Amino acid sequence: MLPPGLAASAGTPAEVAWLRGVLPAAQTVAHLGVGGCACDLVRPRDPNPREDERHLRERYFRMGLDRDTIVAELERHRRRRPPPPPEGWPRALAGFVAEHARNAGPTVYELRFGRVADAASPPDLTRAANLPLDRVRSAPDRWLEEGRPITVAR
């Protein structure tokens, strides 16, 4: 069901427990990404790798991460990734979301910054929103905003 080049890895038991509190019928928690992170799924990277990484370094520094953790996060971000499909990663993700909504029903998506954020805390439910599938399809590069759990249903 995943578009070629998109990868999924399993969530932690704590994430599964949290999700079942939001969607009791939930079966799986997965982290989606291209290469080592999800950056490409929502917007194109800065064509200048130095500028792209400068932005990330600043964000990690503001999070209070130590140098070794920042270096590890940047290495994960640099991990080799496949070229985008002709329609681009945001549209490929929207296609996956549409197929998943048809086959599996309501699903929660959340864009988080870095693996450290994944482990640091559960999603902020005060920012949660419901979004109809047609909105995902009509704005594939704008429906998923960082730090906001979005439940998509058809």
N, C-alpha and C positions, 0 to 999 in steps of 0.2 A: 504494500500500500504506500510506502514511502517513495517519493520521487528519487531517481538515481542521484547519488551524491549527498543526499540528506541522511544523516545518521541519528540513531536513537540509542540512548543508554538508560538503564533502569534507575528509578528514583530510590531514595532510601526508605527504610521501614517507617521512619518518622513522617516523611512526605506522604506515604501511602495512608497512614493513619489520619493525617490532617485532611487529605483529599476526601476520604470516606466520610468525614464529618461534614463536608460541603456537598458532595455527591455520593450518597450512600451506596449506590449501585456501581460505583467506580471499581474497576479491576486493576488498573495499571497507572503508574506514574512514570513518565519518560521525559528525558531531557533531549530536545532536538537540537541539532546543530549541523554546521557545514565545517569540515575540518575539526578544529578543537573548540569552536565556540558558536554562538548564535548570531554574531554581528551581521553576517551577510543576509540573514533571513528578513531583516527589516529595512535595511538601507545599504547602499553601496559603501564600501570602505573608501577612505581618502586614497586617491591614487598615489600619493607620496607616502611610502611606508613609515618614514621618520615622523611625519606629521600625525599619521594615524596612531602610532605608538606613543607619541608625546601626549596626545589627548588621553589615552588609556593610563599612562603613568600618572598623570595629574589626578585622574579619578581614583585610582588605587591609593595614591598618597593621601588624598582627602578622606579615604575610608580608614586611614590609620594603619595600613598594612606595612609590615617590615619589608626590607629590600629583597630578601630571598623569596618571599611570597609574591612580590610584584614581578620579579624575574620569572618565576614559574608561571604566573598568569600570562605574561607576555609571550613566553615560549608556547603556551597552549594556543594563544591567539595566532601565532605565526605558523602553527602546524599546517602542513601541506593540505590544501583543499582543492576539490575538483573545480573545474571552470563552471560558471553558472549555466543553467539551461537557457535556451534562446529567449524564453519569456522572463528570465530573471528569477532569483531566489524568492522574493516576496510573493510573486504570482504562483510559483511552484508550491510554496507553503500554503497559500490560499486554496489551491486545488486539493492538497492533502486534507486541509481542514474541512472542506466541503464533502469530500468522500468519507472522511471519518464521521462527520455529523450524520450522513445518510446511513452508515453502517453501524455505528456504535451509540448514536444518540448524543445528548448534551455532553460537552467536554470543556474543561477549564484549561486555559492557556495563560501563561504569565511569562513575560520577558524579564529576566533578572540579569544584573551586571556581575559577571564572573562567578566562578565556582565558590568563592568565599561567600557570596550572597546566598547561594543555594544552601549552604550549610549553616549560615548564621541565624536565620529565623524563618518561621512560616510566612507564607504570603500575607499581605496586609488586606484583610477582608473589608476594612472600612472603605477601600478604594475599588472594591469588586463591582463589576458591571455585567449585564447580559447584553449580548449582541446577536442580532439575527444574521443568518448565514449570508443573505444578500449584501449586507454591509461589508462583510469580509471580502466577498467577490468584487464589489465595486471599488474598494479602496485597499488593495492588497498590501500597500506599503504604509498604510496609516491606521489600521485597525488595532494593532498590537502596540501598546505603549508600556514602557518600562515601569515595573513595580505595580502594575494594576492587573489583578486576576480578571480574566474575561471568560465568561461562559458563553460558548457558541452552541446554538441549536438550530436545526433547520426550520 
